[in-house]
Amino acid sequence: MKKNIALIATLILFGTAACGQEEIDSSVAYVALGDSLAAGQTPYSEIDAGYADIIAEELENKEQLARYTKDLAVPGYTTEDILQQLDSKEAQETVQSADLITISAGANDLLRLVRLNPANGEVEFDEVQVEAELGNIRSNMDTMLANLKTQAPEAHIYVMGYYFPFPHLQEEQKAELAVKLDQLNETLEQVAEQQDADFIPVDDVFGNDATDKLPNASDIHPNNEGYAAMADAFLERYESQ
């Protein structure tokens, strides 16, 4: 999603020294990486508690969280940006210590090809470009997941799906774009399955008309309710395994 503010990186450490309690069963080192959804960008261009923070809070409440960071979550990042990021020593050190990894990646690759025509208010995109970009996303995600499996072979990896980000459009304008978002989710799910990672769908809990979760017509980021829905979708899968 669009990069219009600087990332406020957050590193939260939970443990006996911080809480002043007796030793607890804290075992999960959680790393959230990806784009502005992983960072927790709000509909009004701020960084706040996103789905990753909610997940971390739930694990901490259950005394399962050893540490958590979303330092590797950067608004505006594409799959190519994340691949380059994972080449850095800092990112590798962070990932190598992880037991749990969530990833939001791919939407920026696709949405940068989408244009809003101010003359008629319609969403426009080039079909050939979109199809080519979906192929690039597939390749980059495959490389990314293989990289993460090498760096953190014991970590459980979850690829987060995407919701339809334009609920304020007229109904007749939604159909073609919704198909492309479905194709993006299908691509992410297929790559996750091939790389033995888990895919977390969130499109059903949003639908195409989720103005309650995406209140700003000029922005594509969810509010607290939207992020909570994403976190719930993850936790439902995570806790059932």
Sequence and secondary structure as in RCSB ss.txt:
>XXXX:A:sequence
MKKNIALIATLILFGTAACGQEEIDSSVAYVALGDSLAAGQTPYSEIDAGYADIIAEELENKEQLARYTKDLAVP
GYTTEDILQQLDSKEAQETVQSADLITISAGANDLLRLVRLNPANGEVEFDEVQVEAELGNIRSNMDTMLANLKT
QAPEAHIYVMGYYFPFPHLQEEQKAELAVKLDQLNETLEQVAEQQDADFIPVDDVFGNDATDKLPNASDIHPNNE
GYAAMADAFLERYESQ
>XXXX:A:secstr
    S     EEE SHHHH  S     EEEEEEESHHHHTB TTS B   HHHHHHHHHHHTT EEEEEEEEE T
T  HHHHHHHTTSHHHHHHHHT SEEEEE SHHHHHTT EE TTT  EE  HHHHHHHHHHHHHHHHHHHHHHHH
H TT EEEEE    S TTS HHHHHHHHHHHHHHHHHHHHHHHHTT EEE  HHHHTT  TTTS  TT     HH
HHHHHHHHHHHHHHT 
